[in-house]
């Protein structure tokens, strides 16, 4: 009970710190000197408090404190220590506390690593990130508190789902969340840069490393989840198209596209609109995944069985974030024609742009396949499941042109490429098309 009490009050203090950060950020916004140390100090203090809260929950699991409702529902005395610790984030409340911890880690690291950036840009990024942090603080304390008490305390807990007691799945959520929540700093940074008209080469160089870190962790998280699903659930094919797995695939597609766009912005100062929209889209899809997994409207072995009230809170919060994002984009982003940079049809920029549209098509297919059954059930009470045939018919035919442009693009020059100088590339392209055709024909014959 001691660790749960410490964790609970640390969360309350962390929420209060958010308002102090807001106050000092707004107070120092128009001051042209260096960033106020109070903002950095309070960010560190907030991170420390959330870390204390998270450690309090871990210790409650380790010592089997069944007076804590979260521990009672997800642990028991005979469970190995490794799974007691991993049980901390193997549930709705604990996973959201992990979300909050990662949010604080990223904003604190951002403040430390962005000392050479504009002060107003850093402060605005902090303000946008704090809006997200406050939303999760309120969500945790109001309807998803991981420190709710049970009195009298039971002598034994209910335990963790045996399917989830697996090494790959134990480390899967923290790594996946580093990718998911890492997109929040990209989101906040993009909004701040848009407001200040700072979407430039300098900003692209700065934010690229955050995009890369988020992409790496999200990729590793999806990979670990896939490995677990193959030997535990009996996956078939290259992807099982489970709805919960799809909600992690969608932000990965957006983030991969964003990574390509930020390289173009860094080199050529173009595709600014793509970068802003994809930064917003990536985090929005991460939040959508959180809503779908925790609202109880998706049926999967690794959803959290939560009440609709929690899903409604996330949906409302998501609507607020999207509204703020769209307002900032349409009001502050002025993509004038005179500042646009033209490039040839045969260039690296064009190949990346084509790849972007194909990636957005794949993302749309996955989104429709995941969400359509939900809307159909709401409208007509008819229940359907969208399986592999739907995705294969709509995605596989477009994979061939996608792979072609993915292979040719890196060989092209920026701005303009001379086709005459790429004779070898054209010959290899024709040969590869013929080989692909023969392989497909042979597979169909079998």
N, C-alpha and C positions, 0 to 999 in steps of 0.2 A: 504493500500500500504506500510505503514511503516513496519509492521510485515513481509510482504513478502520480502521486501528489506533486512531486517536484516537476515532472514532465508537464502536467496540466498547467501549473502556475507559470512555468517557463513559456508556454504558448501564449498565455494572456499577456505577459510582459513583452513578448515578441511582437504582438499586435500593436501594443502601445508605442513601441519603438518605431513602427512604420509611420505613425503620425508625426513623430519627431523628425524622421527623415524627410517627410513631405514638407514640414514647416521650414526646416533649414534649407532645403533645396529651393523652394520658392523664394525664400528670403535672400538667397545668394545668387539667384538666377541672373540678375542684371549687373552683378559685380564682375568686372572684367579681370580681376586678379585670379589667383589659383583657386582651385576647388577647396571649399572649407573643410578642414580636417575633421570637423564634427560629423559631417556626412559619412566619411570613411569610417570613423570610430563607431558611429551608431550602426552602420552596416555590419561591421565586425561583431558588435554586441548582439545584433539581431541573429546573425549566423550562429554565434556561440549559444544563444538561448534555444534556438531550434535544435542545435546539435545536442544540448543537454536534454531536451524533451525526447529526442529520438533515442538517446542512450538510456533514458529512463524507461522507455517502452521495451528496449532490448533486454535490460536487466529484469524487467517484470516477466518477460518470457523465460529468461535463463533460470530465474528462481521460482518459476511456476506460481506466480501471484494470481490465483484464481479469483481474487476480489476484483480484478480488472476484467471487465466483460470481454474485451478483445482477446486477452490471453485465454480466458475460459473457452471461448468459441473456437480457438485455433491452436491449442496446445494441450499436452497432458504430461504427467510426470515421467513417463517411461520413454518419451521421445528423445532421440539423440541430440546432443548439444548443438550440432550443426544445423539441424532442422528446427530447433527451438529459436535459434537466431534468425534463420531464414523465414521462419513463421512470422517474424515482425512485419515484413512487407508482403507476406503471402495472403493478405486480406485487404478489404476495402479501406479501413481506417489507417492501418499501418502504411499502406502503399501511398496514401495521400500525404501522410506525414513525411514520407521519403520524397515525394514531389516537392513539398515545401522546403525541405532541406536542400535539395538540388537547386531550386530557384534561388535560394540565398547564397549558395556557393558560387553560382555563376555571376550574380550581380556584384559580389565582393571581388571576385577575380577580375571582372570587367573593370572595376574602379582601379584596381592595382595595375592592370596591364594597359590602360588607356591614358596614361599620364601625358602623352604627347598630343592627344586629341583636343579639340575645342572644348572649352569649359561648359558652354551652353549645351553642346551635344551630349556630354557626359551626364549633366544634370537631368536633361530631358529623358535620357535612357533610364536613369535611376527612377524617375517619376513614373514612367510607363511600366517598368518592372515592378514597382511597388504597388501599382494598381492590381497586377496579377497576384502578387504576394498577399495583399490584403484580402482579395477574394478567396484565396485558399485558407487563410487564417480564419475568416468568418465561416467558411464551409466546415472546417474541422471543428471549431468550437460550438457551432450551432447544431449540426445534424450528423457529424461523422467523428465525434470525439473519441480518440483511441484510449481515453483514460476514464471511461464511465465505470462506476462502481457497482458491484453486486454485494448485497448484504442479506443474509449471512453469506460468507464466502464459501463456495463449494470446495470439497476436498479433491476433486478430480475434474479435469477439463474434457472437452468434447474431442479434441485432437484435430489434426490437419488431414485434409483429403489425401489418401495414400498415393494417388496418381501424381500429386504435386510434390511428393517427397522424393525429389530427384536432384542430383548435383547440378545438372545443366539448368533446370528450372529455378533452382535456388539462387543462382547468380544472374539468371536472365533478367529479372525485373530491375535491379539497380543499374545494369549496363544499358538496358533499353530506355530507362528513364533519363539517363545522362544524354541520350540522343533526343528523346521526346522533349524534355525540359530545356535541353540546350537550345532548342529552337526558339525558346522564349526570349533569350537575349538577342537573337537575330531579329525577332519581331520588334522588340522594344527599340533596338538600335536603328532599324529601318524607319520606324515611325519618327524617331528623333531626327534622323538625317533628312527625312522628307520635309518636316516642319521647317528646318533650318536651311533647306535647299543645299544639303551637303552630300548628296548622292553623287560622289565624284570618284576619280581614280584613287585619291588618298584614302577615302572611306572604304573603297573596295579592298584595298590592300590590308586595311585594319580589320575588316569584318570577315575576310576570307578564312582566317585561321579559326574563327568561331564556327563558321559553317562547316569547315573540314572536321573539326573535333566532334561536332554534333553528328555529322554524317558517319564518321567512323564508329561511334558508339551505337548509333541506331542500326547500322549494318551488322555489327557484332551481336547486338541484342536479338535481331531478327534471326540471325544464323543460329544462335543458341536455342531459341524457341523452336526453330525448324528441326534441329537435331533431336531435341526432346520429342517433338511430335512424330517424327519418323519411327523411332523405336518404341514409343509409348502408346501412340494412337494408331499406328499403322498407316502412315501417309502413303499416297500413291501419286506418281507423276512428279513434275518439278515443283508444284505448289498445290496445296490441298484446298485452297480457296475457302478456308474456314473464315466466318465473318470477323472473329476477333483477330485472326492473323492478318486479314485484309486491312484492318484499321491501323496496323503498324506499317503495312506496305504502302498505303497512300501517302503519308508524310514522307516516306523514303523516296518515292517517285518525285514528289515536289522538291525535296531537298537536293536530290541528284541534279534535277534541272536547274535549280538555283546555283549550285556549285559551278555548272558550266557558264551560266549567265554572268556570275561575278567575275569569272576569268575574262570574259569579253569586256565587261565594264572596266576592269583593271588595265587591259591592253588598249582599248579603243574608245573608252568613254561613251559607250552606247548601250542600248537595252536597259536603260534605267527603269522604265516602267515594268519590264519583266522582273527585275530584281526586287522592286518594292512589292509587287503583287505576289510573287512567289514567297517572299519572306512572311507576308501576312498569311498566305495559304498554308504554308508548312505548319505554323503554330496553330492555326485554326483547325487543321485536320488532326493535330495532336490532341487538341481539346475535344474535338468531335469523338475521337477514339475513347477518351476518358468518359464522355457522356454515354456512348453506346455500351461500353463495358460495365458501367456502374448503374445504369438506369433499369436494368433487368429486362430490356426489350430485345436483347440478343440471346439466343440459346447456344451456349458453347461450354465445353468442359472447363475452360479457364476464364469465364466471366465471374464477376462478383455479384452474388445474389443480394441485391440491394433494393430498397423500396423506391418507388417512382418519385417521391419527394426529393430525394437526393439528386436524381437525374434532372428534375425540374430546376433545381438550383444551378447545376452546371450549365443547362441549356440557357437559362436566363443570363448567367454570367458570360457565356459564349456570345450571346446576342449583343450584349453591351460592348464587348471587345471588338466584335465585327463592325458594329455601328461606329465606334470611335475610329477604327482603321479606315473604313470607307470614307468617313468625313474628312480625315486628314489627307487621304490620297487625292480626293477630288477637289479639295480646297487649296492644298498647298503644293501639289505636284503639277507644275506647268511645263509640259513637254513641248516646247515651242519648236516649230519646223526649222527655224534658223540655226538652232543648236544641234539639230540631228545630223549624224554623220552617215553619208551614203557609202554603200559597198556593193561590189559586183555580185551578180548571181552565182558566179563560180568563185567562191571565197570561203574562208574558214567561218566567218560570221554567218553566212547563209546556211552552211551545213549545220551549225549549232542551232540556228533558228528553226530549221526543219526538224532536227532532233527534238527540240523543245515542244513543237506542236505534236509530234508523235508521242512523246512522254505524257503530254496533257491528255491525249486521246486515251492512252492506257489507264491513266488516273481516272478519267471519266467513266470508263467501262467498269473498273473496280468499284468506284463510288456508287454507280447505278446498281450493280449487282449486289452490293452490300445493303443499300438503303431501300431499294425498290420493294422487297418483300415486307418491310416494316410499314411503308406507306400504303401498300395494297391491303394489308391486314387492318389498318386504321380506317381506310375508306370503305372496304367491302366485307371485312371480317374473314376474308379468304386467306388461308395460310398456304404459302408456297415456299419452296427452297430453291435458290439459284445455285446450281452446281457447276462442275468443271466444263461440261459441254458449252454452256453460255459463254464462259470466258475464252475457251479455246477457239470457238468460231469467230469471235470478234477481235481477239488479240493476235492469234498466230498468223493470219494473212498479212498483218502489218509489221510483223517482226522482221520479215525479209527486207523491205525497204529501210526499216530502222537500222538493221545490222549493216546494210550497204552504206548508208550515210555515216554510220559510226566508224566504219573502216576507212572511208574516203576522206572524211572531214579533217583528221589530224595531218593528212598529207598536203592539204591545200594551204595557200598563203593567206595572210591577212589582207584585207581590202580587195585584192584581185589576184586570180591565178590564171596563167596562160595554159589553155588546154593543150596547145602544141608541145609544151615542155613536159606534159604529163602523159606521153605516149605509153610508157611502160605501165603506168597506173591504169590506163584505159584497157590495155591488153590483159592485165591481171584481173581487172573487173569483169571483162567478158568471159574469161576462163572460169572465174569463180561462179558466175551465173550458170554456166553450162554444167559445172560439177554439181552445184546445188540442185539443178533440175534433174540430173541423172540419179542423185541420191534419193530425192523425193519420189521419183518414178519407181525406183527399186523398192523403196519402203512400201509404197502402195501395192506393188505387185505381190509382195509377201503377205 
